[in-house]
Amino acid sequence: MRIFLDSANIDQIRQAAKLGVISGVTTNPSLVSKEGKVDYQTVIKEICSIVDGSVSAEVVVTEAKAIIEQARELASWAPNVTIKIPVTTDGLQAISVLAKDGISVNMTLCFSLNQAILGALAGASYVSVFVGRLDDVGHDGMAVVKDTVDVFKGYGLKTQIIAASIRHPLHCVAAAKAGAHIATVPYAVLMQMLQHPLTDVGITRFLADWKKVSS
Ligand code: E4P
């Protein structure tokens, strides 16, 4: 499983990139707005210069024609921009046009296997299943990821499955076990994945023992 960082915060992206474990970034309008009044193009271009892999930038229009126009504009900002498009009738129309032009699309706000199948058939490179938001309303978000993995495998569909809306480290474990191609994780969760109290205890003990040898 690969890891994307789910953030529009430049400092977080720089820090995470230094670890050498992230191969992409996902943003959405809410994440960008958390950074205050920023210029969208500047932010996306800067993220693309930090990270080699796919950087998802979301469209903020709803009609097919407008989505296609905006997607082409976003795609011109950097070669590694992936266009994030919500799964709607207009969204699917736009995805199928853009995919034929070779533009990478991440179909977002996906909450069901049916939506994921439609995204794959329309030609999306990625579908983002929102695990946390499904869990929030009493559904099993990871079951949708698992079903999507099984069905895509069974039919040889090439679209990659992103476990999105990740809220805690156990979501990452479950996404990996479910066979998600990618988990897109907030910075805080990335740090939680790294930490283990026994690692800290172990380092303290090793260093203390080493002092006895060297003093
Ligand atoms: C990423 O692609 C999604 O936009 C993001 O994971 C949504 O997360 P949230 O449900 O915590 O807002």
py3Dmol code that shows the C-alpha trace and the ligand (Angstrom):
import py3Dmol

protein = """\
ATOM      1  CA  MET A   1       0.000   0.000   0.000  1.00  0.00           C
ATOM      2  CA  ARG A   2       1.250   3.488  -0.829  1.00  0.00           C
ATOM      3  CA  ILE A   3       0.646   6.522   1.360  1.00  0.00           C
ATOM      4  CA  PHE A   4      -0.513   9.950   0.242  1.00  0.00           C
ATOM      5  CA  LEU A   5      -0.620  12.917   2.587  1.00  0.00           C
ATOM      6  CA  ASP A   6      -4.117  14.396   2.962  1.00  0.00           C
ATOM      7  CA  SER A   7      -3.170  18.030   3.480  1.00  0.00           C
ATOM      8  CA  ALA A   8      -2.736  21.431   1.845  1.00  0.00           C
ATOM      9  CA  ASN A   9      -0.319  22.600   4.536  1.00  0.00           C
ATOM     10  CA  ILE A  10       3.082  23.254   2.976  1.00  0.00           C
ATOM     11  CA  ASP A  11       5.048  22.721   6.213  1.00  0.00           C
ATOM     12  CA  GLN A  12       3.354  19.370   6.846  1.00  0.00           C
ATOM     13  CA  ILE A  13       3.947  18.297   3.246  1.00  0.00           C
ATOM     14  CA  ARG A  14       7.633  19.255   3.449  1.00  0.00           C
ATOM     15  CA  GLN A  15       8.049  17.388   6.757  1.00  0.00           C
ATOM     16  CA  ALA A  16       6.276  14.273   5.469  1.00  0.00           C
ATOM     17  CA  ALA A  17       8.214  14.331   2.176  1.00  0.00           C
ATOM     18  CA  LYS A  18      11.490  14.289   4.137  1.00  0.00           C
ATOM     19  CA  LEU A  19      10.511  10.922   5.636  1.00  0.00           C
ATOM     20  CA  GLY A  20      10.534   9.392   2.172  1.00  0.00           C
ATOM     21  CA  VAL A  21       7.280   7.525   2.732  1.00  0.00           C
ATOM     22  CA  ILE A  22       4.680   9.549   0.861  1.00  0.00           C
ATOM     23  CA  SER A  23       4.137   9.175  -2.849  1.00  0.00           C
ATOM     24  CA  GLY A  24       1.406  11.743  -3.353  1.00  0.00           C
ATOM     25  CA  VAL A  25      -0.816  14.404  -1.799  1.00  0.00           C
ATOM     26  CA  THR A  26      -4.557  14.891  -1.774  1.00  0.00           C
ATOM     27  CA  THR A  27      -6.230  18.229  -1.152  1.00  0.00           C
ATOM     28  CA  ASN A  28      -9.839  19.316  -1.133  1.00  0.00           C
ATOM     29  CA  PRO A  29     -11.501  22.747  -0.875  1.00  0.00           C
ATOM     30  CA  SER A  30     -11.889  22.391   2.911  1.00  0.00           C
ATOM     31  CA  LEU A  31      -8.213  21.521   3.396  1.00  0.00           C
ATOM     32  CA  VAL A  32      -7.138  24.462   1.201  1.00  0.00           C
ATOM     33  CA  SER A  33      -9.450  26.850   3.083  1.00  0.00           C
ATOM     34  CA  LYS A  34      -7.829  25.792   6.390  1.00  0.00           C
ATOM     35  CA  GLU A  35      -4.670  27.514   5.124  1.00  0.00           C
ATOM     36  CA  GLY A  36      -6.478  30.870   5.046  1.00  0.00           C
ATOM     37  CA  LYS A  37      -6.797  33.204   2.065  1.00  0.00           C
ATOM     38  CA  VAL A  38      -4.353  31.574  -0.319  1.00  0.00           C
ATOM     39  CA  ASP A  39      -3.903  31.597  -4.055  1.00  0.00           C
ATOM     40  CA  TYR A  40      -5.025  28.126  -5.212  1.00  0.00           C
ATOM     41  CA  GLN A  41      -2.619  27.964  -8.136  1.00  0.00           C
ATOM     42  CA  THR A  42       0.370  28.974  -5.998  1.00  0.00           C
ATOM     43  CA  VAL A  43      -0.447  26.354  -3.350  1.00  0.00           C
ATOM     44  CA  ILE A  44      -0.927  23.510  -5.834  1.00  0.00           C
ATOM     45  CA  LYS A  45       2.213  24.417  -7.785  1.00  0.00           C
ATOM     46  CA  GLU A  46       4.248  24.530  -4.582  1.00  0.00           C
ATOM     47  CA  ILE A  47       2.932  21.124  -3.449  1.00  0.00           C
ATOM     48  CA  CYS A  48       3.739  19.709  -6.911  1.00  0.00           C
ATOM     49  CA  SER A  49       7.299  20.978  -6.612  1.00  0.00           C
ATOM     50  CA  ILE A  50       7.762  19.226  -3.246  1.00  0.00           C
ATOM     51  CA  VAL A  51       6.203  15.877  -4.155  1.00  0.00           C
ATOM     52  CA  ASP A  52       6.965  13.956  -7.372  1.00  0.00           C
ATOM     53  CA  GLY A  53       3.836  11.808  -7.282  1.00  0.00           C
ATOM     54  CA  SER A  54       0.177  12.557  -7.854  1.00  0.00           C
ATOM     55  CA  VAL A  55      -1.179  15.765  -6.296  1.00  0.00           C
ATOM     56  CA  SER A  56      -4.962  15.923  -6.264  1.00  0.00           C
ATOM     57  CA  ALA A  57      -6.544  19.335  -6.853  1.00  0.00           C
ATOM     58  CA  GLU A  58     -10.330  19.436  -6.701  1.00  0.00           C
ATOM     59  CA  VAL A  59     -12.655  21.226  -9.101  1.00  0.00           C
ATOM     60  CA  VAL A  60     -15.047  23.707  -7.510  1.00  0.00           C
ATOM     61  CA  VAL A  61     -17.714  23.834 -10.192  1.00  0.00           C
ATOM     62  CA  THR A  62     -20.567  21.407 -10.775  1.00  0.00           C
ATOM     63  CA  GLU A  63     -21.598  21.391 -14.448  1.00  0.00           C
ATOM     64  CA  ALA A  64     -19.862  18.995 -16.844  1.00  0.00           C
ATOM     65  CA  LYS A  65     -18.686  21.699 -19.254  1.00  0.00           C
ATOM     66  CA  ALA A  66     -17.343  23.858 -16.427  1.00  0.00           C
ATOM     67  CA  ILE A  67     -15.690  20.855 -14.745  1.00  0.00           C
ATOM     68  CA  ILE A  68     -13.902  19.944 -17.977  1.00  0.00           C
ATOM     69  CA  GLU A  69     -12.746  23.530 -18.489  1.00  0.00           C
ATOM     70  CA  GLN A  70     -11.520  23.910 -14.918  1.00  0.00           C
ATOM     71  CA  ALA A  71      -9.896  20.463 -14.952  1.00  0.00           C
ATOM     72  CA  ARG A  72      -7.871  21.378 -18.048  1.00  0.00           C
ATOM     73  CA  GLU A  73      -6.756  24.592 -16.352  1.00  0.00           C
ATOM     74  CA  LEU A  74      -5.741  22.732 -13.133  1.00  0.00           C
ATOM     75  CA  ALA A  75      -3.933  20.061 -15.171  1.00  0.00           C
ATOM     76  CA  SER A  76      -1.863  22.760 -16.892  1.00  0.00           C
ATOM     77  CA  TRP A  77      -0.380  23.896 -13.552  1.00  0.00           C
ATOM     78  CA  ALA A  78       2.011  20.935 -13.196  1.00  0.00           C
ATOM     79  CA  PRO A  79       2.549  17.534 -14.843  1.00  0.00           C
ATOM     80  CA  ASN A  80       1.726  15.659 -11.607  1.00  0.00           C
ATOM     81  CA  VAL A  81      -1.658  17.291 -10.951  1.00  0.00           C
ATOM     82  CA  THR A  82      -4.527  14.819 -10.648  1.00  0.00           C
ATOM     83  CA  ILE A  83      -8.002  16.294 -10.979  1.00  0.00           C
ATOM     84  CA  LYS A  84     -10.388  15.503  -8.170  1.00  0.00           C
ATOM     85  CA  ILE A  85     -13.983  15.314  -9.350  1.00  0.00           C
ATOM     86  CA  PRO A  86     -17.021  14.383  -7.225  1.00  0.00           C
ATOM     87  CA  VAL A  87     -19.115  11.425  -8.391  1.00  0.00           C
ATOM     88  CA  THR A  88     -22.220  13.032  -9.931  1.00  0.00           C
ATOM     89  CA  THR A  89     -23.828  12.706 -13.365  1.00  0.00           C
ATOM     90  CA  ASP A  90     -21.921  15.790 -14.528  1.00  0.00           C
ATOM     91  CA  GLY A  91     -18.798  14.528 -12.780  1.00  0.00           C
ATOM     92  CA  LEU A  92     -18.916  11.197 -14.613  1.00  0.00           C
ATOM     93  CA  GLN A  93     -19.470  12.909 -17.965  1.00  0.00           C
ATOM     94  CA  ALA A  94     -16.440  15.087 -17.307  1.00  0.00           C
ATOM     95  CA  ILE A  95     -14.323  12.143 -16.112  1.00  0.00           C
ATOM     96  CA  SER A  96     -15.002  10.180 -19.290  1.00  0.00           C
ATOM     97  CA  VAL A  97     -14.023  13.139 -21.508  1.00  0.00           C
ATOM     98  CA  LEU A  98     -10.891  13.968 -19.477  1.00  0.00           C
ATOM     99  CA  ALA A  99      -9.790  10.325 -19.224  1.00  0.00           C
ATOM    100  CA  LYS A 100      -9.900  10.034 -23.026  1.00  0.00           C
ATOM    101  CA  ASP A 101      -7.573  13.049 -23.154  1.00  0.00           C
ATOM    102  CA  GLY A 102      -5.166  11.243 -20.825  1.00  0.00           C
ATOM    103  CA  ILE A 103      -5.860  13.526 -17.833  1.00  0.00           C
ATOM    104  CA  SER A 104      -5.491  11.759 -14.490  1.00  0.00           C
ATOM    105  CA  VAL A 105      -8.684  11.911 -12.393  1.00  0.00           C
ATOM    106  CA  ASN A 106      -9.343  11.043  -8.771  1.00  0.00           C
ATOM    107  CA  MET A 107     -13.083  10.466  -8.393  1.00  0.00           C
ATOM    108  CA  THR A 108     -13.968  11.779  -4.974  1.00  0.00           C
ATOM    109  CA  LEU A 109     -16.799  11.618  -2.446  1.00  0.00           C
ATOM    110  CA  CYS A 110     -17.261   7.939  -3.246  1.00  0.00           C
ATOM    111  CA  PHE A 111     -19.381   6.144  -0.659  1.00  0.00           C
ATOM    112  CA  SER A 112     -20.445   2.918  -2.384  1.00  0.00           C
ATOM    113  CA  LEU A 113     -19.183   0.083  -4.556  1.00  0.00           C
ATOM    114  CA  ASN A 114     -21.619   1.128  -7.283  1.00  0.00           C
ATOM    115  CA  GLN A 115     -20.153   4.620  -7.414  1.00  0.00           C
ATOM    116  CA  ALA A 116     -16.637   3.157  -7.479  1.00  0.00           C
ATOM    117  CA  ILE A 117     -17.526   0.867 -10.416  1.00  0.00           C
ATOM    118  CA  LEU A 118     -18.961   3.820 -12.354  1.00  0.00           C
ATOM    119  CA  GLY A 119     -15.797   5.833 -11.713  1.00  0.00           C
ATOM    120  CA  ALA A 120     -13.614   3.007 -12.979  1.00  0.00           C
ATOM    121  CA  LEU A 121     -15.763   2.517 -16.079  1.00  0.00           C
ATOM    122  CA  ALA A 122     -15.664   6.253 -16.836  1.00  0.00           C
ATOM    123  CA  GLY A 123     -11.863   6.040 -16.774  1.00  0.00           C
ATOM    124  CA  ALA A 124     -10.862   7.539 -13.410  1.00  0.00           C
ATOM    125  CA  SER A 125      -7.271   6.744 -12.431  1.00  0.00           C
ATOM    126  CA  TYR A 126      -8.264   6.727  -8.742  1.00  0.00           C
ATOM    127  CA  VAL A 127     -11.461   6.409  -6.727  1.00  0.00           C
ATOM    128  CA  SER A 128     -11.454   7.823  -3.200  1.00  0.00           C
ATOM    129  CA  VAL A 129     -13.655   5.889  -0.780  1.00  0.00           C
ATOM    130  CA  PHE A 130     -14.449   8.102   2.226  1.00  0.00           C
ATOM    131  CA  VAL A 131     -14.056   5.608   5.048  1.00  0.00           C
ATOM    132  CA  GLY A 132     -14.321   7.965   8.046  1.00  0.00           C
ATOM    133  CA  ARG A 133     -17.415   9.760   6.799  1.00  0.00           C
ATOM    134  CA  LEU A 134     -19.139   6.401   6.232  1.00  0.00           C
ATOM    135  CA  ASP A 135     -18.177   5.258   9.734  1.00  0.00           C
ATOM    136  CA  ASP A 136     -19.545   8.574  11.073  1.00  0.00           C
ATOM    137  CA  VAL A 137     -23.029   7.708   9.828  1.00  0.00           C
ATOM    138  CA  GLY A 138     -22.951   4.140  11.134  1.00  0.00           C
ATOM    139  CA  HIS A 139     -21.779   2.338   7.986  1.00  0.00           C
ATOM    140  CA  ASP A 140     -18.687   0.188   7.650  1.00  0.00           C
ATOM    141  CA  GLY A 141     -16.445   2.380   5.495  1.00  0.00           C
ATOM    142  CA  MET A 142     -13.655  -0.165   5.213  1.00  0.00           C
ATOM    143  CA  ALA A 143     -16.110  -2.826   3.966  1.00  0.00           C
ATOM    144  CA  VAL A 144     -16.719  -0.591   0.919  1.00  0.00           C
ATOM    145  CA  VAL A 145     -12.949  -0.422   0.348  1.00  0.00           C
ATOM    146  CA  LYS A 146     -12.632  -4.214   0.663  1.00  0.00           C
ATOM    147  CA  ASP A 147     -15.573  -4.895  -1.694  1.00  0.00           C
ATOM    148  CA  THR A 148     -14.170  -2.433  -4.221  1.00  0.00           C
ATOM    149  CA  VAL A 149     -10.730  -4.077  -4.062  1.00  0.00           C
ATOM    150  CA  ASP A 150     -12.271  -7.537  -4.613  1.00  0.00           C
ATOM    151  CA  VAL A 151     -14.508  -6.463  -7.497  1.00  0.00           C
ATOM    152  CA  PHE A 152     -11.826  -4.405  -9.289  1.00  0.00           C
ATOM    153  CA  LYS A 153      -9.408  -7.342  -8.952  1.00  0.00           C
ATOM    154  CA  GLY A 154     -12.014  -9.809 -10.208  1.00  0.00           C
ATOM    155  CA  TYR A 155     -12.722  -7.764 -13.324  1.00  0.00           C
ATOM    156  CA  GLY A 156      -9.170  -6.564 -13.909  1.00  0.00           C
ATOM    157  CA  LEU A 157     -10.145  -2.902 -13.497  1.00  0.00           C
ATOM    158  CA  LYS A 158      -6.996  -0.793 -13.376  1.00  0.00           C
ATOM    159  CA  THR A 159      -8.381   2.131 -11.335  1.00  0.00           C
ATOM    160  CA  GLN A 160      -6.537   2.516  -8.033  1.00  0.00           C
ATOM    161  CA  ILE A 161      -8.493   2.546  -4.810  1.00  0.00           C
ATOM    162  CA  ILE A 162      -7.695   5.262  -2.284  1.00  0.00           C
ATOM    163  CA  ALA A 163      -8.870   4.777   1.283  1.00  0.00           C
ATOM    164  CA  ALA A 164      -9.700   8.398   2.147  1.00  0.00           C
ATOM    165  CA  SER A 165     -11.225  10.211   5.105  1.00  0.00           C
ATOM    166  CA  ILE A 166      -8.797   8.340   7.327  1.00  0.00           C
ATOM    167  CA  ARG A 167      -9.207   9.305  10.970  1.00  0.00           C
ATOM    168  CA  HIS A 168      -6.801   7.143  12.987  1.00  0.00           C
ATOM    169  CA  PRO A 169      -3.929   4.652  12.636  1.00  0.00           C
ATOM    170  CA  LEU A 170      -6.209   1.615  12.796  1.00  0.00           C
ATOM    171  CA  HIS A 171      -7.860   2.844   9.596  1.00  0.00           C
ATOM    172  CA  CYS A 172      -4.420   2.581   7.935  1.00  0.00           C
ATOM    173  CA  VAL A 173      -3.940  -0.976   9.180  1.00  0.00           C
ATOM    174  CA  ALA A 174      -7.405  -1.934   7.947  1.00  0.00           C
ATOM    175  CA  ALA A 175      -6.857  -0.214   4.571  1.00  0.00           C
ATOM    176  CA  ALA A 176      -3.630  -2.172   4.055  1.00  0.00           C
ATOM    177  CA  LYS A 177      -5.319  -5.449   5.030  1.00  0.00           C
ATOM    178  CA  ALA A 178      -8.252  -4.673   2.727  1.00  0.00           C
ATOM    179  CA  GLY A 179      -5.837  -4.271  -0.186  1.00  0.00           C
ATOM    180  CA  ALA A 180      -6.319  -0.539  -0.846  1.00  0.00           C
ATOM    181  CA  HIS A 181      -3.684   0.674  -3.303  1.00  0.00           C
ATOM    182  CA  ILE A 182      -3.308   3.903  -1.337  1.00  0.00           C
ATOM    183  CA  ALA A 183      -4.324   5.374   2.015  1.00  0.00           C
ATOM    184  CA  THR A 184      -4.421   9.153   2.085  1.00  0.00           C
ATOM    185  CA  VAL A 185      -3.691  10.191   5.640  1.00  0.00           C
ATOM    186  CA  PRO A 186      -3.688  13.452   7.584  1.00  0.00           C
ATOM    187  CA  TYR A 187      -0.287  14.487   8.966  1.00  0.00           C
ATOM    188  CA  ALA A 188      -1.292  13.718  12.571  1.00  0.00           C
ATOM    189  CA  VAL A 189      -2.232  10.164  11.610  1.00  0.00           C
ATOM    190  CA  LEU A 190       1.050   9.722   9.715  1.00  0.00           C
ATOM    191  CA  MET A 191       2.873  10.640  12.926  1.00  0.00           C
ATOM    192  CA  GLN A 192       0.696   8.223  14.918  1.00  0.00           C
ATOM    193  CA  MET A 193       1.606   5.446  12.467  1.00  0.00           C
ATOM    194  CA  LEU A 194       5.250   6.053  13.301  1.00  0.00           C
ATOM    195  CA  GLN A 195       4.974   6.110  17.058  1.00  0.00           C
ATOM    196  CA  HIS A 196       5.135   3.212  19.478  1.00  0.00           C
ATOM    197  CA  PRO A 197       5.816   3.620  23.220  1.00  0.00           C
ATOM    198  CA  LEU A 198       8.003   0.506  23.242  1.00  0.00           C
ATOM    199  CA  THR A 199      10.262   2.089  20.616  1.00  0.00           C
ATOM    200  CA  ASP A 200      10.774   5.105  22.920  1.00  0.00           C
ATOM    201  CA  VAL A 201      11.381   2.855  25.947  1.00  0.00           C
ATOM    202  CA  GLY A 202      13.800   0.755  23.885  1.00  0.00           C
ATOM    203  CA  ILE A 203      15.830   3.767  22.736  1.00  0.00           C
ATOM    204  CA  THR A 204      16.058   5.139  26.298  1.00  0.00           C
ATOM    205  CA  ARG A 205      17.263   1.766  27.568  1.00  0.00           C
ATOM    206  CA  PHE A 206      19.796   1.232  24.746  1.00  0.00           C
ATOM    207  CA  LEU A 207      21.275   4.698  25.271  1.00  0.00           C
ATOM    208  CA  ALA A 208      21.455   4.223  29.060  1.00  0.00           C
ATOM    209  CA  ASP A 209      23.182   0.846  28.643  1.00  0.00           C
ATOM    210  CA  TRP A 210      25.566   2.307  26.075  1.00  0.00           C
ATOM    211  CA  LYS A 211      26.598   4.985  28.581  1.00  0.00           C
ATOM    212  CA  LYS A 212      27.735   2.183  30.944  1.00  0.00           C
ATOM    213  CA  VAL A 213      29.957   0.768  28.176  1.00  0.00           C
ATOM    214  CA  SER A 214      31.422   4.062  27.107  1.00  0.00           C
ATOM    215  CA  SER A 215      31.979   5.741  30.528  1.00  0.00           C
TER     216      SER A 215
END
"""
ligand_1 = """\
12
E4P
C -9.213 13.107 0.508
O -9.113 12.854 -0.666
C -10.490 13.496 1.121
O -10.937 14.717 0.598
C -10.328 13.569 2.612
O -9.673 12.375 3.028
C -11.628 13.756 3.342
O -11.399 13.618 4.714
P -12.468 14.063 5.823
O -13.656 13.174 5.696
O -11.750 13.862 7.121
O -12.798 15.499 5.542
"""
view = py3Dmol.view(width=600, height=400)
view.addModel(protein, "pdb")
view.setStyle({"model": 0}, {"cartoon": {"style": "trace"}})
view.addModel(ligand_1, "xyz")
view.setStyle({"model": 1}, {"stick": {}})
view.zoomTo()
view.show()
